[in-house]
Amino acid sequence: MDQMPHILVVDDDREIRDLLARFLERNRMRVTAVRDGRETRRAWTQGHYQLVVLDLMLPGEGGLDLARWIRTQADTPIVMLTAMGEETDRIIGLELGADDYVAKPFNPRELLARIRAVLRRAGEAAERKADHGTQALGFNGWTLEPARRRLLNPEGVEVPLTGGEYDLLQALVERPNRVLTRDMLLDLLRGRQAGPFDRAIDVAISRLRRKLEDDGRNAQLIKTVRGGGYVLAATVEK
């Protein structure tokens, strides 16, 4: 049992909680299912979880607020459950560092595939961190420290990044002077293709530019390639 990934399911719909618990347990996963923020916080102190399945529409403390709290506790992957058409909440959730989303109503097999993909990427990221955790990456005076998942400005002061912003910047820094389309970035970060209205990458790029003091209208560091995507125009040194 200890080798099975432990999944925390947060959803106020009892039928969905029970369905997911049974389905995931049949697929060799441990499951703790809770209905709201209060129960989530209690469960958090009583277990160690490899992934959280989080419904955004919760009574009381909303799913976005709960996702923000989880991000202050750990880098545990989050798969969000959203209602169809909730584009704004989905974008905000991804900015907060959620790793993927599934729109309701959903097929349990699709959710299982997303969970497995996120767990696999989390495991690969942990291996990369173990292998290269001491190697800082320098670019244009800035320093990215994978071991501590932090960004330092040219004066050596840490610049706060959300989980999603850090992952996006790392993807760019690891592929300098290479054009990365939105679909490529989404695939690298989330393991999925962008929907027709998915602006999460564009929003995150804008936030990164502000934090990197890179003028969005005349960006010199993270450049926009018309009809293509984005490119980090800098030399990266380890």
N, C-alpha and C positions, 0 to 999 in steps of 0.2 A: 504493500500500500504506500510506503514512504516514497517509492520511486514514481508513483503516479502524480502528475501535476495537480495541484490543489487550486480549484477555480472558485472564486467568490462571485456569485450571481446576485445582482441587486435589481429587483423589479417588484413593484407593488401589486402586480397581477399574480394572484396565487396560482392560477392555472398555468401561466407561463413559467413561473418558478418551478413548479412540480414537473412540468414537461421537460424543461431543460435539465433539471437535476437527474431525472431518470435517464434521459437520452445521453448525457455526458458520462454518467456512471457506467452505462452499458458500453461506452467507448473508452473505458479504462482511465477515467479521471475522477478525482475526489471532488466533491461539490459541497460548498456551504451556501445556502440560499437565504437571503434576507430581503426585507420589504422596504426599508427606508434608511435615511441617513443615520438615525440613532442606532438601529440594529447593525449597520455597517461598521460604525465606530466600535461597538462592543465586540463584533466578530473580529475586527482588525487586531485587537489586543489579545485574542485567543488563538490565533492561527497565523501561519505563514503561507502566503498565496503567490502562485506563479503568474496569475492573470485575473483580471476583474472584468466581468461582463456587466455593464452599467446602463440601465435605462435612464434616459435624460428626463423623462416626465415622471417625477416622483412627488408624492405629497410632502408638504413641509419643505425641508431642505432640498432644493432642486439638484438634478443630476450634474449640472455644470459646476455648482458650488461644491458638490461632493467630489467631482473629478479634481477640482483645484486643491481640495484638502488632501486627497490621496497623493497628489504630486508633491505635497510638502512632506509626506511620510516616506515615500520610496519611489523607485523608478519602475514599479510593477506595471507591466503592460495593461492597457485598458482597451476593450472593445466596446464601443457604444452601441446602444439600441436606440434608434430614432424613428419617429413617425415620418411617413412619406411627406415631402415638401418642407421639412424643417431644415432648410439649407443654412440659415443663419446660425442656428444652434450647432449644426454639424461643423461648420467652419470654426466657430469659437471652441468647440470641443477638441478639434484637431490642433488648434493653436495651443491649447492647454497641455498638449502632449499625448492625447489619445492616439492609439496605434492603428485603429481601423474603426469602421462603423458598419452596421447592418441595419437596413430600413425595415420597419414593421409594415405589414406582416412578413415574416421571414420563414425560409425553409430551414429546419434544424440542421440538415446536412450542410447547407451553405455556411451557417454559423460555425459548425464544427470545423469546416475547412479553413475558415478565417482564423479561428482560435489556434489550430495547429500551425498555420503559417506564421502567426505572430509569435507563438512559442518558439518555433524554429529560428526565426530571426533574432529573438531575444537571446537564445542560446549561442547563436553565431556571434552576436555582438559581445557577449560575455567572453567568448574565446578570443576574439580580436583584442578586447580590452586586456585580457591576461597576457596575450602575446606582445602587444605593443603599448601597454599601459603607461610606460615611462617615456615614450617618445612624444614630445611636444611638437606641434606644427606651427611654424612661423610664416606669416604672410603680411607684407606691407606694414610691418611694425607691430602687427597684432599677433597674439599667441593663443593657440587652441590646445588645451591640455586634456587629452582623452582620458587619462587616468582619473581625473577629478571632474570631468565633464564641465569644464569652465572655459570662459573666454577672458583674456587679459588684454586691455588696451595698450597702446605704446608706452604709457607711463607705468604699466604693471598693475593697474587697478582692475579688479574683476568687474565685468559687465554682466548683469543678470540676464539669463536666457531661460525661456521655457524649454521643456523637453523637446517639443516639436521644432523650435527655433534652433536648438543645439544640433539636433539630428540633421536638419536641412543644411546648416552651415558646414557640418562635418562632411556631408555628401559632396558639397561644392569644393571644399578645401582638399579633399582626397582626389579630386578630378580637376585640377586647375587648368585653365585655358581650353577647356572642353565644353562644347555646347551641350547642355542637358535640357531636354524638353520637359514640359510639365508632366507628361505621362511617364517619362523616364524617372523623374524625381519622385513621383507618387509611387511608382513601382519599387524604387529603391527604399523608400521610407515606409510604405504601407503594404506593399505586396499586392496592389490592385491597380486597376485602371481608373482614370478620372471620369466622373460623370459629366454630362454636357454643361452643368452649371456649377461644377466644383471649382471654386476660386481659392481654395485653402492655400495652395502654393503661392499664388500672387499676393495674398494677404501676408503670409509669413515672410516673403521676400521684402515687402515694404517695411515690415517691422524690423527685419535684420538690417536693412539699409540705414534706418534711423539710428539703430544702436551702434552701427559701424561708422556713423557720421558720413555716410555715402549718399550724397544728394540724389534723391530718387529721380528728379527731372534731368539731372546730368550725371548719372551714376558712373563712377570710374572703376569701382572695385567689383561690384556685382552688376554686370551689364545685361541689358535685355537684348535678345536677338529677335528681331521682328519675324514672326511666323515660325520661330524656332523654340526659344525658351530662355535660359539664363546661362551665364558663364562667369566664373571667377577669374578676372583678368589680373592675375598676380603670380609671382614666383613663390612656390611653397618650399620651405626648407625644414628638415627634421632636426 
